[in-house]
Amino acid sequence: MNRDQVFEFFRRLAEANPAPTTELEYSNPYTLLVAVVLSAQATDAGVNLATRPLFAHTKTPRQMVELGEDRVREAIKTIGLFNTKAKNVIALSQALIDQYNGEVPRTREQLQALSGVGRKTANVVLNTAFGEETFAVDTHVFRVCNRTGLAPGKTPDEVETKLEKIVPQPFRRDAHHWLILHGRYTCKARLPECWRCPVIDLCRYKPKTLAPEERAKAKSSAARTARQGKSAARIAKARTVSKPTANRSRSRPNRLP
């Protein structure tokens, strides 16, 4: 996409959703950090189900450490990789107490030094908690950027680097939220819902997915054509079988009269 197309891409997403934000539930930067760590290879909805009772009484690193790894593990056992994640939550909480007086640091390097925190998690926290213009590339962002041609790349880091270069103001702060939500609810992995996409004419993905009613009509038409083809084939075969074989010799007597 050229510069004007990129601007129009985000302008339309912003028009459709003026105030995008994470769907993870949190009350402060610390609970956001924990929620994002827990969301690796899990859905936001699944994480929220586990963290609602957990965050009701555990809102600081010290409270989490006092709760203990066993009880954290029990609280998040419905989330994938819960054993490792429970260890990471306790370890990062202790590190926050020891190194940052219980506060969440505000640099990517410091965040990534915490247990269970990668670049994507750090970018989410910096953006959502502190308003930094970062681009967290998860599976949805990666798919949308490659499928649409917005910022194609072979790795999340390549996509992030391209987004850094091409996303214009005033869209930089909320860009990754728009992309995540667009990928989650419209540009879906298995079947993108192109018929209701606000940027369909800017997207290079082909063929575009038809609306359900149009797909039903196309499927019905294809089935009708297939039936007609099979019927024609059966008729042709029947005619071939019933037709006398050309130049077939007549039977001859076995002996002379």
Secondary structure as GFF3:
##gff-version 3
##sequence-region A 1 257
A	DSSP	alpha_helix	3	16	.	.	.	ID=ss1
A	DSSP	alpha_helix	29	38	.	.	.	ID=ss2
A	DSSP	alpha_helix	44	57	.	.	.	ID=ss3
A	DSSP	alpha_helix	61	67	.	.	.	ID=ss4
A	DSSP	alpha_helix	69	75	.	.	.	ID=ss5
A	DSSP	alpha_helix	82	100	.	.	.	ID=ss6
A	DSSP	alpha_helix	108	112	.	.	.	ID=ss7
A	DSSP	alpha_helix	119	130	.	.	.	ID=ss8
A	DSSP	alpha_helix	139	148	.	.	.	ID=ss9
A	DSSP	alpha_helix	156	166	.	.	.	ID=ss10
A	DSSP	alpha_helix	175	185	.	.	.	ID=ss11
A	DSSP	three_ten_helix	194	196	.	.	.	ID=ss12
A	DSSP	alpha_helix	212	242	.	.	.	ID=ss13
###
